[in-house]
Amino acid sequence: MSVTWLGHSSAVLDLDGARLVTDPLLGVNAGLLRRRGARPDEALWRDPDAVLLSHLHHDHAELSSLRLLRPAPILTATSSAHWLSGRGLSGVGLRDGEWEPVGTGGVRVRLSPAVHGHRPMPHRPNAAHGHLVRGPSGCIWVAGDTSLYPAMRDLPELAGAPIDVALVPVHGWGPRLSGGHLGPVDAARACAIVRARVAIPVHWGTLHAPASRRLPPGWMDHAGDAFAAALAREAPGCRAVVLGLGERWTAAPAAAA
């Protein structure tokens, strides 16, 4: 099991011979937002077996990036899959409770709940979910954009296994978060609720609006360390792994922690 962070909510999950890419952002822009630094090296993300798409906001469903990953199926909500299929992409809609096999090594994927109803889009479906990825080597929760919700405590039961690794959003593309997002402290609380063993912060330090040049310096850089500090307080049994862009974490061979 390994996780490579490509920036924002984009990560590569390599699990039991299957490669999955989450919310791919592989270029320099996401709509009006700009990427800090170079685009991810193709060697890090090429040839995925599937794409996990949480929702259709532009910083998560960037169409040119999704087209780079064809013909990999895009596992998402049914309404989002229909919208993607109408644009020449291989959307695969998953219903609640439905597991989708990926690869040949016993990896399966299902949707997990998310609460992300703020800033609805008039021109795209607004379903929002996370994903649970389970294989013989362990279980990964990819939270997607969400706020805290009581049923988070049920995620290990939905997965049918302990949550070995949690990919949790901890910030955004501006100094203030809108509703429906987790900041560093709430992300740490989410990891405590699901009893994750390892937590990797995403959705931070990557995208900014052009006006951000006039915002306080350093605002893009604090969320990773703030999350690690909050995790030590809120979920001391969970280990924070704060990755830089393009960095990879690999689980120890005998366990996922």
N, C-alpha and C positions, 0 to 999 in steps of 0.2 A: 504494500500500500504506500503510495506517495502522492503528494499534493504539490503542484507548482503554481505559484501565484503570478498571473499575467497582468495584474492591475485591476482596479475597481472591483467588480464582482466576477471577473473572469479568472478561472482556475482550471488546471488540468488535473483530473483525478486518474491515476493509474492504479487499478485494482484487479488483481487476479487475471491479468491478461487483457482486460478491457480498458480502453481509454475513453474518458468522457470529458467534455469541455463545458463549463458552466458560463451562461450569459456572456458569450464571446464578444470582446471588444478588441479587435486585432489591428485597427488602424490608428489614425492620429486624432480623429474627431468622433463625437457622438452627438449628432445634430449640431446645436450651437456650442456645445461644450468642447473644450480643447484638452488634449492629453499632455501631461507633463512627461517629458522624456521620449525615448524612441519607441516605436511600435514593437510588440513582442517578436522575438526571433521565431521564424516559422518552424524551426526544428523542435521547439518546445510544444507545439500544438497540432502539428499536422497528423493526418490519418486517424481521426477519432472514430470510435465505434458509434458514438451517439453524442448529441448536444443536449444539455439540460437548460431549459429556458424557463425562468421564473415568471416573467410577465413582459408586457410589450412596451413599457416605457423606453424611450430612445436610448438611455444609457445602459439598457440591458438587452434590448432587441435591436441591434444595429445591423441593418439588412445587408450591407456590403460584407460585413464580417461573417454573417450566417452563410452567405453565398460562397465564401472561401472554403467553408467546411463541407460543402456538398460532396458526395451524396449522403452524408451521415444523417440519420433521422433525428428530428428535433422533438424531444419528449417534453410535453407541456400540457396545459389545460386544453380541453376539447375546442373551446371557442378560439383560443389563440392558434391552435393547430389549423383550424379551418381558414383563419385569416392568412397564415403563412402559406398554406397550400395554394391559395389564390394568387400568390406572388412567386410561384415556381419553386417553393421550398418544400422539403419533405417533413411537414408537420405531422406528428403522431400524437393524437389526443389521448390522455390517460384519464380515466374516471377514478373517482375517489375509491381507494382500496384495491385498485388494479395494479399488479406488478408486471413490469415489462422486462423480459430477459435482454441482456446486452452481452455480446460476445459469446464465447463458448466455455468460459471458466466458472459458470455458476453465478454471475453477477446479475442482480435484478434491481429495478428502479421503480419507485412509486412516488406519487405526489404526497407532500405534507402540507398541512394548513399554513396559511399566512394571513395576516391582517394588514392590508395595505390599500385602503380605499381612498386615500387622499389624492388630490390632483388627478381626477379621472380624465381620460382622453376622449374627446368626442369622435375621433376618427379611427380608433383601434379598440378591440375588446379590452376589458379592464379586469379580467380574472388574474389573480395573483396566488402563487403557491411557492413552497419550497420543494425539496426532493429528499427522499431517503434512498441511499445507495447501499445495497448489502451484498457482500460476497463471502466466500469461505474465510477470507483474511480479516474481515471486520465490517463495520457499519459506519457510514458517513452521513451526517445530516448537513445538507446545504440549505440554509435557512431562507434564502431569498430576502427581499425587502419585506419587513414585517415590524409590527410593534409586539410587545409582550401580550400574551393571551393565556387564559387559564388552562386550556387544553394542551399547552406545551408539555405539561407533565406526562401526557399520554404518549409522547412520541416514541419512547423505547418500546412500549407495547405495540404501537403501529408498526414499528420496524421488526418486531419479534426478536430483538437483540439489544444489548446495551449500545449506546452511542459512543463509538470509539473516537471519532473526530467530528467536530462541529466547525463549519465554515459560517461565521456570523458577521453581518454588516455592523460596522462600528462608527461610521461617519457618513459623509456625503460629498457633494461637489461645491459646497459653500460653507461658510463658517457657522451657519445656523441650519439645524435640521427641521424639515417640515414633519407633520404628523405621519404616522405609519412607518417610522424608521426607528432603529435602535442606535443609541449613542453608546459610548464605552461602558458606562455603568449598567445600563439595561441589557446590553449584550452579555456582560459578565453574569448578570442575574439569569438570563436565558440559559447559559451554560450550566449554571447551578441547578436550574429546574429540570433540565433533561439529563443531568448527571453525566455530562460529557467527560471523557478522559483527557482529550487534547482539544484545544481550541485555536483556530487560525482566523485572525481578523481580516475581513475584506471590506470593500466599498469605502475606501479611504485613500488619501494620498495620491490620487491619479488624475481625476478630472477637475476642471475649473472653468468657470465662465470667463470670458475676456475681461470683464470688469474686475476680476479678482486681483489684478495688479494694483488696485487702489485699496485693497483690504489689508488687514493686519499681517505683517510678515510672519511666516512660520505656521499659519493656521492649518496648512495641509499635512503637517508632519507630526502632530502631537497625538493623534488618535490611537495609533498602534501601541505606544508606550502607556497611554492612559488606560487602554483596555487591559494590558498586562497587569498594571497596578490594581485595577478594579477586580480583576479575576482573582488575584491573590487574596483579596478581602472577601469577595462574595462566594467564590468556589475554590477554596484552597486545595481541593483534591484534583483540580483540573489544571493541566499544564498549558500555558500560553506559548504558542509558536508564532512569533511575529516575523513574517517574511518580507524581504525586499522584493522589488519588481524582478521577476524572472528567477527568483530563488525557489528551491525545492526542499520540502521536508519528506523524509522517508521513515516509516515506522520501523521500530526494532523488529528483527525477524521473528522473535517469539511472541510478541504482543503488539498491540496498536498504540502503546503509550511509551 
